[in-house]
């Protein structure tokens, strides 16, 4: 890795407070690589060679069974993915591919496991990330099982609106096919759900979403802190 890449890697939250020797050990065999969109980075059922940390861009986590495929989650800058497989040295339960042009830091799995055992600060940071991932999965399970398609879409729109400055308009961050899978519905069901939101003054033009009556949408969605609040 180049000197400037090493310095950028050291600034990642995962290394905050970690002993310099341990950071150096993990970075010694690491790679900081750029990937275009739609590149598969890891494959389900393969053993983990690296812990992947996103520096820039977005990565889709997905899984397949027979002729079906679904999105499990979407990760962004500062996040690692499938860390549990790395720590346990077990096969990936899901695959990952880039949604956009992406830079990924790849830390050797053996070095990650060694530092996890030896450095308390790194152990806490990685354990905290695993805990956040677990809570995300619990929220997602509740979202899928307790809400209708329309309620899931309405709540996603409210969350995305808040993330983009609460302006009542934004561009979808990824393809509608990915959004449909992310919300647990077929693409045609997503289209019908968008159409069903017209009475709530939600307008869709390609990737552009606009809505002028946030309170009407909120009344339909009935957001819950234990499902929708990503900081809870």
C-alpha positions in Angstrom: 0.0 0.0 0.0 1.1 3.5 -0.7 2.0 5.8 2.2 -1.0 8.0 1.6 -3.3 4.9 1.5 -1.8 3.7 4.8 -2.5 7.0 6.4 -6.1 7.0 5.2 -6.6 3.5 6.4 -5.3 4.4 9.9 -8.1 7.0 10.2 -10.9 4.5 9.9 -13.1 4.3 13.1 -12.3 0.6 13.5 -8.7 1.5 14.3 -9.5 4.2 16.9 -7.4 3.6 20.0 -5.9 0.4 18.6 -2.2 -0.3 19.3 0.0 1.0 16.4 1.8 -2.4 16.3 -1.5 -4.2 15.8 -2.6 -1.8 13.1 0.7 -2.2 11.3 0.3 -6.0 11.5 -3.2 -5.8 9.9 -2.1 -3.3 7.2 1.1 -5.2 6.3 -0.7 -7.6 4.0 -3.7 -5.3 3.3 -5.0 -3.9 0.0 -6.9 -0.7 -0.7 -8.5 -1.3 -4.1 -11.0 0.5 -6.4 -13.8 -1.4 -8.0 -16.4 -0.3 -10.5 -20.1 -1.0 -10.0 -21.5 -4.5 -10.2 -18.3 -6.3 -9.2 -18.8 -9.3 -6.9 -16.3 -9.0 -4.0 -17.1 -12.1 -2.0 -19.2 -15.2 -2.7 -21.6 -17.1 -0.5 -20.2 -20.4 0.8 -16.6 -19.4 0.3 -14.1 -19.2 3.2 -13.1 -15.6 4.2 -9.6 -14.5 3.3 -10.0 -10.8 4.2 -12.1 -8.4 6.3 -13.5 -5.9 3.9 -14.0 -2.3 5.0 -15.7 0.2 2.7 -13.8 3.5 2.3 -16.0 5.0 -0.4 -19.1 3.9 -2.2 -21.8 1.3 -1.5 -21.9 -2.5 -1.4 -24.9 -4.7 -1.7 -25.1 -7.9 0.5 -27.2 -10.6 -1.2 -28.0 -14.3 -1.1 -29.3 -16.8 -3.6 -31.2 -20.0 -3.4 -31.9 -22.1 -6.6 -33.2 -19.5 -9.1 -34.0 -16.8 -6.6 -31.9 -14.0 -5.2 -32.5 -11.3 -2.6 -30.8 -8.3 -1.1 -29.9 -8.8 2.5 -28.5 -5.3 3.2 -26.6 -2.3 1.8 -23.4 -1.0 3.4 -21.6 2.3 3.1 -18.4 4.1 4.0 -16.7 3.1 7.3 -18.6 -0.1 7.5 -17.2 -3.6 7.3 -19.2 -6.5 6.1 -19.5 -10.2 7.0 -17.1 -9.8 9.9 -18.7 -12.7 11.7 -17.4 -15.1 9.1 -13.9 -13.7 9.4 -13.8 -13.9 13.2 -15.2 -17.5 13.3 -13.2 -18.5 10.2 -16.4 -20.0 8.6 -17.9 -19.8 5.2 -19.7 -16.7 4.0 -23.5 -16.9 4.5 -24.0 -14.2 1.8 -22.3 -12.5 -1.1 -21.3 -8.9 -1.7 -21.0 -6.8 -4.8 -20.5 -3.1 -5.5 -23.5 -0.9 -6.2 -21.4 2.1 -7.2 -17.7 2.8 -7.8 -16.2 1.7 -4.5 -12.9 1.7 -2.6 -12.5 -1.2 -0.2 -9.8 -1.9 2.4 -9.0 -5.6 2.6 -7.4 -6.8 5.8 -6.0 -10.3 6.0 -8.3 -12.5 8.0 -5.6 -14.2 10.0 -4.2 -10.8 11.1 -7.7 -9.6 12.0 -8.2 -12.7 14.2 -4.8 -12.2 15.9 -5.5 -8.6 16.7 -9.0 -9.4 18.0 -7.4 -11.8 20.5 -4.5 -9.4 21.5 -5.8 -5.9 21.4 -8.7 -4.8 23.7 -9.5 -1.6 21.8 -9.8 -3.5 18.4 -11.9 -6.2 20.1 -14.3 -3.6 21.5 -14.6 -1.8 18.1 -15.3 -5.0 16.2 -17.6 -6.4 18.8 -19.6 -3.1 18.7 -19.8 -3.3 14.9 -21.1 -6.9 15.2 -23.6 -5.8 17.8 -24.9 -3.0 15.5 -25.2 -5.6 12.7 -27.2 -7.9 15.0 -29.6 -5.1 16.0 -30.0 -4.2 12.3 -31.0 -7.8 11.5 -33.6 -7.8 14.4 -35.1 -4.6 13.2 -35.2 -5.9 9.6 -36.9 -9.2 10.8 -39.5 -7.1 12.6 -40.0 -4.9 9.6 -40.5 -7.8 7.3 -42.9 -9.8 9.6 -45.0 -7.1 11.2 -45.6 -4.7 8.3 -47.4 -4.7 5.0 -45.5 -4.0 1.7 -47.0 -0.5 1.7 -46.0 0.2 5.3 -42.4 -0.9 4.7 -42.1 1.3 1.7 -43.6 4.3 3.5 -41.2 3.9 6.4 -38.2 3.5 4.1 -39.2 6.8 2.3 -39.4 8.6 5.6 -36.0 7.3 6.8 -34.4 8.2 3.4 -36.0 11.6 3.5 -34.5 12.3 6.9 -31.1 11.0 5.7 -31.1 13.4 2.8 -32.0 16.6 4.7 -35.8 16.3 5.1 -36.5 18.2 1.9 -39.4 16.0 0.7 -37.5 15.0 -2.4 -34.5 12.8 -3.2 -33.0 10.5 -5.7 -33.0 6.7 -5.1 -29.5 5.7 -3.9 -29.7 2.5 -6.0 -31.8 0.6 -8.6 -35.5 0.0 -7.9 -34.8 -3.8 -8.2 -32.4 -3.5 -5.3 -34.9 -1.5 -3.3 -37.6 -4.0 -3.9 -35.4 -6.9 -2.7 -34.2 -4.7 0.2 -37.9 -4.3 1.2 -38.8 -7.9 0.7 -41.0 -7.6 -2.3 -41.0 -8.3 -6.1 -40.2 -5.4 -8.4 -43.8 -5.4 -9.7 -45.1 -5.3 -6.2 -42.9 -2.3 -5.5 -44.3 -0.5 -8.6 -47.9 -1.2 -7.3 -46.9 0.1 -3.9 -45.5 3.3 -5.3 -48.8 3.7 -7.2 -50.8 3.1 -4.0 -49.0 6.0 -2.4 -50.3 8.5 -4.9 -53.2 9.5 -2.6 -50.5 10.4 0.0 -49.0 12.9 -2.6 -46.0 10.7 -3.3 -44.7 11.2 -6.9 -42.2 9.0 -8.6 -40.4 9.9 -11.8 -37.7 7.4 -12.6 -35.3 7.6 -9.7 -36.7 10.9 -8.4 -39.1 10.8 -5.4 -41.1 13.7 -4.2 -43.8 14.0 -1.5 -45.4 17.2 -0.2 -47.5 15.8 2.7 -45.0 14.2 5.1 -47.6 14.0 7.9 -50.0 12.0 5.7 -47.2 9.6 4.9 -46.1 9.4 8.5 -49.7 8.6 9.6 -49.7 5.7 7.1 -46.2 4.5 8.1 -46.5 4.8 11.9 -42.7 4.6 12.4 -41.3 2.9 15.4 -38.0 3.7 17.1 -37.3 0.0 17.6 -37.5 -0.7 13.9 -36.7 2.5 12.0 -34.3 4.5 14.2 -30.8 3.4 13.0 -29.2 5.0 16.1 -31.3 3.0 18.5 
